[in-house]
């Protein structure tokens, strides 16, 4: 088959204006995701506790939904699912054209609820089958468990081989940047991290 997970695409409509964004490939119906490589960029536990906003512009061809992802220790957590309304996921016309984007979708590490990932893989069909995420938030009042965030990314729920998703302009904003995390406080994460041809601040080297 021609399935290749997640890759770089080119489209003049990219929200940050560079003409590149991340999208998933056609050809397989399992869920798709893109995450940073382990340890490449760390958000300290102290910063996460103060509140870090993770943001991106994104789109999907369906209202199946999407989530932000973070790893603490050896455990992945997903944000609450979003984009399930008919007017809440942008529009993708075909494999090479995003018609409209949802701008500035965001989640906060201190105030929003996060859900533990129950599976060893971020891909597969468990999300479709309601077996991938805990239904009870990891922290009842919102926020993440203590610990450094060592990986982060984005996932789309796809259940058909032609379900398409895209994101661009992935970025994080710290409430109180420390010297260790200063680089994370202001840089935009473009779509160029999947694949070695396009350097960017956050390389999304692991995808499925």
MOBEL-V186722 format. One record per run of one state. SS is the DSSP state (A for helix, B for strand, O for the rest). FROM is the first residue (numbers start at 1). TO is the last residue. Records with the same first field share a line. If there is no record, write none. Layout:
# MOBEL-V186722
SS=FROM-TO + FROM-TO
This chain:
# MOBEL-V186722
O=1-5 + 11-19 + 25-31 + 36-42 + 44-44 + 51-51 + 61-65 + 73-74 + 80-81 + 83-90 + 95-96 + 101-101 + 109-112 + 118-132 + 134-142 + 144-148 + 157-164 + 175-181 + 185-187 + 190-205 + 208-208
B=6-10 + 20-24 + 32-35 + 43-43 + 52-60 + 66-72 + 75-79 + 82-82 + 91-94 + 97-100 + 102-108 + 113-117 + 133-133 + 143-143 + 149-156 + 165-174 + 188-189 + 206-207
A=45-50 + 182-184
